Amino acid sequence: MGGAKALDCINRKLKRDAEKVAPVKNLPPVDATSQDIHLGIVNAPAVKQQYGPNFGNSAVPYRPSRTFTPPLSPP
């Protein structure tokens, strides 16, 4: 009997504590005021920088030529 009363007391206390907490608003994670990157909208200046001279011509991002020069070989 004492066990059931104790559980009832704990349940009432937990219910009071839960009712004190403000509920979280049920809002979508993305809305009209979200940043473009979160909405999946293309940022034209960023794409233009990424594609370089290929912007508008190719779907392959621009990769500048390598400028690596091998070290001098010993004599």
Beta strands, then each sheet from edge to edge (+ up, - down):
end
